[in-house]
């Protein structure tokens, strides 16, 4: 009997009320593509977070963010 067949046989014995747990466990072991899909959904949940800002405030926020990034990450230094 192959490992896959043995696993499937054992899965048939899992009580119905524990199937969701089993699914979550199996899902946690799948490829990183699944994990990146979950991360993408979490990131998208922030969509519209700035929708209550005025256009002027949002533009100012973007300008300050760009300036801060430039000041923090565009420094020249010797290693």
C-alpha positions as CSV (number, residue, x, y, z in Angstrom):
1,X,0.0,0.0,0.0
2,X,1.4,3.4,-1.0
3,X,1.8,6.2,1.5
4,X,-0.9,8.2,-0.3
5,X,-3.4,5.3,-0.1
6,X,-2.6,4.9,3.6
7,X,-3.2,8.6,4.3
8,X,-6.5,8.5,2.4
9,X,-7.6,5.4,4.3
10,X,-6.8,7.2,7.7
11,X,-8.6,10.3,6.5
12,X,-11.8,8.3,6.1
13,X,-11.7,7.6,9.8
14,X,-11.6,11.3,10.8
15,X,-14.8,12.3,12.6
16,X,-17.0,14.7,10.6
17,X,-16.7,17.4,13.3
18,X,-12.9,17.4,12.9
19,X,-12.7,17.7,9.1
20,X,-12.2,21.5,9.2
21,X,-9.2,21.0,11.5
22,X,-7.8,18.4,9.1
23,X,-8.4,20.7,6.1
24,X,-6.6,23.6,7.9
25,X,-3.7,21.3,8.8
26,X,-3.3,20.0,5.2
27,X,-3.7,23.5,3.8
28,X,-0.9,24.7,6.1
29,X,1.5,22.2,4.5
30,X,0.7,23.1,0.9
31,X,2.9,25.1,-1.4
32,X,3.8,28.7,-0.7
33,X,1.5,29.8,-3.6
34,X,-1.4,29.1,-1.2
35,X,0.2,31.1,1.5
36,X,0.8,34.0,-0.8
37,X,-2.9,33.9,-1.8
38,X,-3.8,34.2,1.9
39,X,-1.3,37.1,2.3
40,X,-2.8,38.8,-0.7
41,X,-6.2,38.6,0.8
42,X,-5.0,40.1,4.0
43,X,-3.3,43.0,2.1
44,X,-6.3,43.7,0.0
45,X,-8.4,44.0,3.2
46,X,-6.6,47.3,3.7
47,X,-8.1,48.6,0.4
48,X,-10.0,51.9,0.9
49,X,-8.2,52.6,4.2
50,X,-7.5,56.2,3.0
51,X,-10.9,56.7,1.4
52,X,-12.0,59.1,4.1
53,X,-9.0,61.4,3.5
54,X,-9.3,64.5,1.4
55,X,-7.4,64.6,-1.9
56,X,-5.1,67.3,-0.5
57,X,-4.4,65.3,2.7
58,X,-3.8,62.1,0.7
59,X,-1.4,63.9,-1.6
60,X,0.5,65.3,1.3
61,X,0.7,61.9,2.9
62,X,2.1,60.4,-0.3
63,X,4.7,63.2,-0.6
64,X,5.8,62.8,3.0
65,X,6.0,59.0,2.6
66,X,8.2,59.4,-0.6
67,X,10.4,61.9,1.2
68,X,10.8,59.7,4.2
69,X,11.7,56.7,2.1
70,X,14.3,58.7,0.2
71,X,15.9,59.9,3.4
72,X,16.0,56.5,5.0
73,X,17.0,54.3,2.1
74,X,18.9,56.4,-0.4
75,X,21.8,57.1,2.0
76,X,25.3,56.4,0.8
77,X,27.6,54.6,3.2
78,X,30.8,52.6,3.2
79,X,30.8,49.0,4.1
